[in-house]
Amino acid sequence: MIYDFFFHCFVLLVPLKIAKLQDDNKALDRLTKSKEAALIEAERTVQVALAKASMVDDLQNKNQELMKQIEICQVLQACMILFILLL
């Protein structure tokens, strides 16, 4: 008799436990998908940041080249002025 009671309780509780585990599994799937989407967005953000950093690096290099060219032009201008003054 007592075994019948425990067996019936077990039979009643097993489907509830299965339903709870299925709900937990669905929640984990949603969380996983959400985290995967966030990871993909973070990867895109990193790629954009890397592209921008590369552009900044290129612009800094071009700026240094232009500064050198300006310096050369200033020296040439000073030489030309000196040459004109010596004529």
HUNORLIN-V773652 format. One record per backbone hydrogen bond with DSSP energy under -1.0 kcal/mol. NH is the residue of the N-H (numbers start at 1). CO is the residue of the C=O. E is the energy in kcal/mol with one decimal. If there is no record, write none. Layout:
NH & CO & E
NH & CO & E
//
This chain:
5 & 1 & -1.8
6 & 2 & -2.3
7 & 3 & -2.7
8 & 4 & -2.6
9 & 5 & -2.4
10 & 6 & -2.8
11 & 7 & -2.8
12 & 8 & -2.1
13 & 9 & -2.5
14 & 10 & -2.4
17 & 13 & -2.7
18 & 14 & -2.7
19 & 15 & -2.6
20 & 16 & -2.4
21 & 17 & -2.5
22 & 18 & -2.4
23 & 19 & -2.4
24 & 20 & -2.5
25 & 21 & -2.4
26 & 22 & -2.4
27 & 23 & -2.4
28 & 24 & -2.4
29 & 25 & -2.3
30 & 26 & -2.4
31 & 27 & -2.4
32 & 28 & -2.7
33 & 29 & -2.6
34 & 30 & -2.4
35 & 31 & -2.6
36 & 32 & -2.6
37 & 33 & -2.4
38 & 34 & -2.2
39 & 35 & -2.4
40 & 36 & -2.4
41 & 37 & -2.3
42 & 38 & -2.4
43 & 39 & -2.4
44 & 40 & -2.1
45 & 41 & -2.4
46 & 42 & -2.5
47 & 43 & -2.4
48 & 44 & -2.6
49 & 45 & -2.4
50 & 46 & -2.7
51 & 47 & -2.3
52 & 48 & -2.5
53 & 49 & -2.6
54 & 50 & -2.2
55 & 51 & -2.1
56 & 52 & -2.6
57 & 53 & -2.4
58 & 54 & -2.4
59 & 55 & -2.6
60 & 56 & -2.5
61 & 57 & -2.2
62 & 58 & -2.5
63 & 59 & -2.5
64 & 60 & -2.2
65 & 61 & -2.1
66 & 62 & -2.5
67 & 63 & -2.4
68 & 64 & -2.0
69 & 65 & -2.2
70 & 66 & -2.6
71 & 67 & -2.3
72 & 68 & -2.4
73 & 69 & -2.5
74 & 70 & -2.5
75 & 71 & -2.2
76 & 72 & -2.6
77 & 73 & -2.6
78 & 74 & -2.4
79 & 75 & -2.3
80 & 76 & -2.5
81 & 77 & -2.5
82 & 78 & -2.4
83 & 79 & -2.7
84 & 80 & -2.6
85 & 81 & -2.5
86 & 82 & -1.6
//
